Amino acid sequence: MTPLARYLRQFRQERGWTIREAADKARLSIAYLSDIERGRTLPALATLERILAIYSYRLTIVATAINEAFPDRFPALLDPM
């Protein structure tokens, strides 16, 4: 499971939502959201922003958290190009 997948699943579980509830709120299929939460697929940026919005998170906050939690795996995640 990827760090992003872990965070997304954690956000959903913290709210006590089922995968169906989260998928409905994000306007995604259950199968697609499940694949994202399992790390089987990466969503498009717009889709990721839509998922994060249902949890009241912004992409920059999640990217920072992942970068800080896994600096060796994602050393340039937030570094300027």
C-alpha positions as CSV (number, residue, x, y, z in Angstrom):
1,M,0.0,0.0,0.0
2,T,1.3,3.4,-0.9
3,P,1.6,6.3,1.6
4,L,-1.2,8.1,-0.2
5,A,-3.4,5.1,-0.1
6,R,-2.9,4.7,3.6
7,Y,-3.8,8.4,4.2
8,L,-6.9,8.2,2.1
9,R,-8.1,5.1,3.9
10,Q,-7.3,6.6,7.3
11,F,-9.3,9.8,6.5
12,R,-12.3,7.7,5.5
13,Q,-12.1,5.4,8.5
14,E,-11.7,8.4,10.9
15,R,-15.1,9.6,9.8
16,G,-16.7,6.2,10.1
17,W,-17.6,6.2,6.4
18,T,-18.0,3.0,4.3
19,I,-16.2,2.9,1.0
20,R,-19.7,3.3,-0.6
21,E,-20.4,6.5,1.4
22,A,-17.0,8.0,0.5
23,A,-17.3,7.0,-3.2
24,D,-20.8,8.6,-3.4
25,K,-19.6,11.8,-1.8
26,A,-16.6,12.0,-4.2
27,R,-18.7,11.0,-7.2
28,L,-16.5,7.9,-7.9
29,S,-17.3,4.3,-8.4
30,I,-16.8,2.1,-5.3
31,A,-14.4,-0.1,-7.3
32,Y,-12.2,2.9,-8.4
33,L,-12.0,4.4,-4.9
34,S,-11.2,0.9,-3.5
35,D,-8.4,0.5,-6.0
36,I,-7.0,4.0,-5.0
37,E,-7.2,3.1,-1.3
38,R,-5.4,-0.2,-1.9
39,G,-2.6,1.5,-3.9
40,R,-3.5,-0.4,-7.1
41,T,-4.0,2.8,-9.1
42,L,-3.2,6.5,-8.8
43,P,-5.9,9.0,-9.4
44,A,-5.6,12.0,-11.7
45,L,-4.8,15.2,-9.8
46,A,-8.3,16.6,-10.2
47,T,-9.8,13.3,-8.9
48,L,-7.4,13.3,-5.9
49,E,-8.3,16.9,-5.1
50,R,-12.0,15.9,-5.2
51,I,-11.4,13.0,-2.8
52,L,-9.4,15.2,-0.4
53,A,-12.2,17.8,-0.5
54,I,-14.7,15.4,1.0
55,Y,-12.4,15.0,3.9
56,S,-11.8,18.7,4.1
57,Y,-8.1,18.4,3.2
58,R,-6.0,20.2,0.6
59,L,-3.5,18.5,-1.6
60,T,-0.6,20.6,-0.3
61,I,-1.2,19.5,3.3
62,V,-1.3,15.8,2.4
63,A,1.7,16.1,0.1
64,T,3.6,17.7,3.0
65,A,2.6,15.0,5.4
66,I,3.7,12.2,3.0
67,N,7.0,14.0,2.3
68,E,7.7,14.3,6.0
69,A,6.7,10.8,6.8
70,F,8.7,9.2,3.9
71,P,11.6,11.6,3.1
72,D,13.7,8.8,1.6
73,R,11.0,7.6,-0.7
74,F,9.8,11.0,-1.9
75,P,12.8,13.4,-1.6
76,A,11.6,15.8,-4.3
77,L,7.8,15.7,-3.7
78,L,7.7,19.3,-2.7
79,D,11.0,20.6,-3.9
80,P,10.9,23.3,-6.6
81,M,11.9,22.2,-10.1
